[in-house]
C-alpha cells in the first residue's frame, strides 16, 4: 500500500472509532443536538429585537448565517478536547505502537468532526427555518455555503488539533479555546453589522475570516441587506475566495505542525 | 536459538535531573521469556517504552526482531505487540470493535479483521462480552482484551508491561495461563513485573533492575539460590524445645544458618526442597514431641531479592543506606513476617 492510501485508510478507521463514541456517549449526542438549537433561539429571540442590522432585512435572516459560522468555529473545540482526551489515555500508546500512519490519529479526528459539523448544521438549518430564516438564492448556492462552512470548520479543527496535542488537558483546552474563539466570532459581522464597530476595530472585522465566511454565506443564501453599504475591503468584496485562501493557509501551516508535534510528543 | 530477538545496549534515558535508565543492557533470545523485575520507579516501563518505539532513548541502541528501534521504528512496530499496565483499549468500543479497529490499522481487509477479532475473543474467554462496550468489563477482562489487542497481527515479539498488576488472584492466574499459552506457541516475550512469583512462573531468565540499571540476572532458580530460596518459618509452643527445633531445621537447611525470629520461639531457615523439606521438618518435630504453634513455607519475594541484592526492601526507596543496612533490614523484615506468620494453606503454589 502506498503511504497515501495507507493514510486515507487509517484515517477512516480512526474517524469511525470517534463516531462510535458520539453514538455510545449520549451526553455528546445531546450536546451536538441541543447547543445549535439553543444558539439559534437565543440570538433570534433574546437579541432579535435589540439589534437592528439595517432596513430591508429581518434580523433573523441576517443572524442565521452568522450563527452557522460561529457554531462551526466553536465546534472545533471539540476536536481539541477529543485529541487532548486521547493523549491522556493509554489508547494513544496503542496507536503509536502500531505500524499505522501516525498522522491518521489527528486526521481521523478532524474528519470525524466534519460529520459532527454536518449534523449540527442540519439541525441549525431546520431550527432556522422554523424561526423564519429562508434560503432566497438557488439551492446550488446554498449547498456551496454549507460546503464553505464545513471546509472552514475543518481548517479550524486543525488549529485546535495542534492545541490538543500541545495542551493535553480537556479543561485547559475548553478555557483556552474560549479566549481565542470568543473574540474571533464576536469581533466579526456574525451578530452585528459591520457599521456598528468603531473604526479601529473595523479593519480587524473586515479581515477576520469569520466575517468573510459569514458574508459569503449571506450572499450565497441570499440573506444580505441590499440597503446596507457594502464594505470596500477586498476581503469583504470577495468573501468566499478570501475565506478559501484562509482555509488553505491554516491547513498548510497547522496540519503539518500538529502532526509533527504529535510525532514528537510522548506521554 | 542464538538469534537475539530483543537486544538493548547501554540504554540511557533522563527526565530532567532524574535518570530513569542508566545504561541498561538486555538480551532476549528468540522464543524465550525475559522478565524485567523491579519495584515501582526502577525504570521498567521506560525500558519497555523505548523498546516499543514509544520513547527515544538519550543514549544506547536497541533492536527488536532485527529492526533498529531508533532507525526503523515502523519495522519494529510491525513485529511487536504491546500490552501495557494501563489497559490501552477504547472504552466506548466493544471488545470486537477494538480488535477489528486494530486489525484494520495493521492493514487487514475488513473480513480478515472481523474473523481475527472473533478468534481472539473466543481464545481469551471474551466471546460473550465481545459485543459489549469495554467500559462494562471487569479488570481481568480489560487486561485480556488489551493482551488480545497486542496479538492481533500474531507478532513474533510481545512486550507486556506489568500484565497482572492490580488484578485479583483469580484473574492473575487466568492471565498467566494465557501468557503461558503464548510462550508455548514460541513467542519471544519481554515482561515487566513487580512479583518474583510471576517472573518465576513465566520467565526463562530474569533481570532485576533498580534505579535504571540491572543489578542481577539469572534464572529464577539462580536468583532464589542467591536469595536463599524458600524459607520455612516455624513458631514453637515452648521455648524449651528450641534446640530440638533448631536441629530439625538445620537438617534441611539450604546452607544458610538457622535464623532466630523476633521471639524465643520463632525460627526460620532457607530450604532447597520446599514442601518436601517442610514435611521432613514436621515429621521430625512430631517424632521429637515438639509442639508447633505455627509453621509456613514462604517463597522469596521481590523484597527478599532486593534485600539480598541492595540491602533494602523494594518499598524503602529513600532509606539511607548505612553500613549495617543489610543486617538491620533482615532483622526488621523477620519481625514483620513473624507478626503475620505465613500458613501453608495460603502459601501460593509451593512446587513448580
Boltz contact constraints between the chains, C-beta under 6 A:
constraints:
  - contact:
      token1: [A, 10]
      token2: [B, 105]
      max_distance: 6.0
  - contact:
      token1: [A, 13]
      token2: [B, 101]
      max_distance: 6.0
  - contact:
      token1: [A, 13]
      token2: [B, 104]
      max_distance: 6.0
  - contact:
      token1: [A, 13]
      token2: [B, 105]
      max_distance: 6.0
  - contact:
      token1: [A, 17]
      token2: [B, 101]
      max_distance: 6.0
  - contact:
      token1: [A, 20]
      token2: [B, 93]
      max_distance: 6.0
  - contact:
      token1: [A, 21]
      token2: [B, 92]
      max_distance: 6.0
  - contact:
      token1: [A, 24]
      token2: [B, 92]
      max_distance: 6.0
  - contact:
      token1: [A, 90]
      token2: [B, 84]
      max_distance: 6.0
  - contact:
      token1: [A, 90]
      token2: [B, 86]
      max_distance: 6.0
  - contact:
      token1: [A, 90]
      token2: [B, 88]
      max_distance: 6.0
  - contact:
      token1: [A, 91]
      token2: [B, 88]
      max_distance: 6.0
  - contact:
      token1: [A, 91]
      token2: [B, 90]
      max_distance: 6.0
  - contact:
      token1: [A, 93]
      token2: [B, 54]
      max_distance: 6.0
  - contact:
      token1: [A, 93]
      token2: [B, 84]
      max_distance: 6.0
  - contact:
      token1: [A, 93]
      token2: [B, 88]
      max_distance: 6.0
  - contact:
      token1: [A, 94]
      token2: [B, 88]
      max_distance: 6.0
  - contact:
      token1: [A, 96]
      token2: [B, 54]
      max_distance: 6.0
  - contact:
      token1: [A, 97]
      token2: [B, 52]
      max_distance: 6.0
  - contact:
      token1: [A, 97]
      token2: [B, 77]
      max_distance: 6.0
  - contact:
      token1: [A, 97]
      token2: [B, 82]
      max_distance: 6.0
  - contact:
      token1: [A, 98]
      token2: [B, 77]
      max_distance: 6.0
  - contact:
      token1: [A, 98]
      token2: [B, 105]
      max_distance: 6.0
  - contact:
      token1: [A, 99]
      token2: [B, 74]
      max_distance: 6.0
  - contact:
      token1: [A, 99]
      token2: [B, 77]
      max_distance: 6.0
  - contact:
      token1: [A, 99]
      token2: [B, 78]
      max_distance: 6.0
  - contact:
      token1: [A, 100]
      token2: [B, 105]
      max_distance: 6.0
  - contact:
      token1: [A, 266]
      token2: [B, 54]
      max_distance: 6.0
  - contact:
      token1: [A, 266]
      token2: [B, 55]
      max_distance: 6.0
